[in-house]
């Protein structure tokens, strides 16, 4: 049986959803239609960023429904959903434009805590992460340790019941909102670099922690550099064993890379591309569906997105039986980010010269100028600029290809 269009409700070419799964799909769709606030949806459609309070409020709505953490084990408050149900939920979220919970707590540090944290650490941190009472951020990259993360130098020296932390982290996403940061720190300089790293949780309100925002190409301070000057961190904030942090970090990174693939969001953006290109008016992107070259590019993108979806489903199936994502997460990361950038280029192609001038402030709440919508000329430029980072964060795509060559091809 041949696969249907992307909007069809199928998992693979040989099986349709069961009656129970279709009922679950209807439940999810009805819940999102009723509970995802209309004003949030309008902002998402206009490419206006949701505020921290709005993101947290939405996460708490999901928490009250019991749907905040689909991938968590039930013992920690997860849903107990099958891989198919997780796929349905993620797809419906993406199609309506509802943001997934901020990943740093829910999808990054939480799996590490579950796998390697002490019982006390799990009791202390996991409930607040689940309920979105605490905003987490990530402290991995440093000014001279990005893709070569094992070269990090931020130090943590044991002093009685504390560690004294000195150094800096950079490219830290939304650290200006964070209450806590999980960090890789250097605890031993006398061994192979991967073997002297530890995984430490640090209160962002600790004395000696300071932050400087970095403005991206789209004019938004999305990332930061964070400085640690003689910061005292309780030793019981160490996850697992000292000098074993590299092992824990790799588990986190595989989860992060899997999350980057962004299939549901890609489906929504593809629909917007088709809608704009099919417009018969004289506006932005009009009649581009009659351009054979553009139609071929769009068709290639749709095929690639469907192939990516099938790979992601296989990864979710492995996760559902307790397996950590392996090198396939690197494949998802490469293909997903490059596909997103390819869509950015298609939006820019539709906008042509109209996307050159833009005012970043028009994408902030309260701007009184002309409204913008998904795929409009001005937003195409800003999204294109912002998404250049996709192929770098989570480990650059060049590094991911090295991982695949070693883990899959044995090179």
Phi, psi and omega in degrees: 000129182283147179291147178275188179293168184300330183283351181288157185262078182225153176261315175212183188286353186246354187216134172267169175295148173285170178299320180295321180290323176294324177294320178295319178301317179295320179298315180297314183297318179294319179297313182295320179298323183274326192254337177286113189304136182300324180291330175291318181297320179297320180292319178298316180297331180267009181058035174260129183293137172288144179286169176302314182299322180292319178297316181294319179300318179294319178297324179290328174298315177296321180298315181296331177280344183087017186244018185288330188227073183302329185268358178281149171298150182299328182296339179254006179109012178285176187274335187075017182288153172285169176301324179294317179295321177297319178298315179300313182299311181298321180295313181295322176300314182293321183292329180270347179089013179284128181289141172288159177306145179308126194285338191299321176275306190291318189250350184247294184284329182300313178300326177292317177300316181297322185277324190232350182285158175285165178300321179296319179295320178297315179295325184286318191256322190295318180300318180291327175295314182299320184273357182062038174277341184230137178259123180256156171221171188250135176240082180247292186295149176231167181307328180240021179212087179251269177296325174270067189297330182295350178274008183302150185237351180304123191259150173226111184252127182292132178220089183067238181270007182234166163251142173259117188253131177222139178141199181211157173235148181227171184054039181272117185281124174055032175296340179295342179261352197279146171266327182223155176226136172261131189232147164266129183228155179271116179248354178207120179263359187264000184238176174308140192304324179290339186266359181247026185248140178235161183251115190233139176260129187231131175289122182292346179267007180293148175299135179098356177264126177223162189221140175230122183285149176243125181272130181275179184300334180273005176085008183255134179280068185282332183238167187216162164251132183242133184248140180236114182241103181051048180278126178273123181236123179305137181297336179284003172269002175285131177269128178065218183264150174297141179071012176251010186297331181297322177298315181292323181297322181295324176297315180298316183296325179294323176294318180298316184292324176297320183292339186285341189303321170064042182298311182300318178296323177298321178298318181295319180292324178296320177298320178295319177301315180296319182296314182293317182292338180270354181298129181265359177285182182267015184273199183304121175076013187297136173062020179289345176292347176271357179268114187296324180295315179294320179299321179295318178298318181294320179295318177299320179296318180296319179295316180297321180294321179291320177297319178298322179299318181294321177296319179296322179296321177296322178293318178296324178297320177294320179296326184293340177254019172091006180274140173282143178297136182258220183297341178297336176295327176292323177297314179300320182295313181298305186294317182297315182289320180290328177291320177299318178293327177296320177294321176305316182294326177292321176298317179296322179296322177293322183286330181054223185292345182294341183269357183292308179275136175206155177243110182306328184293343180288350179260010178254151181298137178100348179295134187259010181280199181294139179292155177236158180225178182299128177082006177292164188301311185295317182292333178299319180294314182295316180296319177303311181297315183296321186278002173297337182284344188302322183278003179251311186288159186076013187098119186303154182297332175296318177295322179298323179293325175296318179299315181296318182297326180280313187282326185258315185266348179071026182270000000 
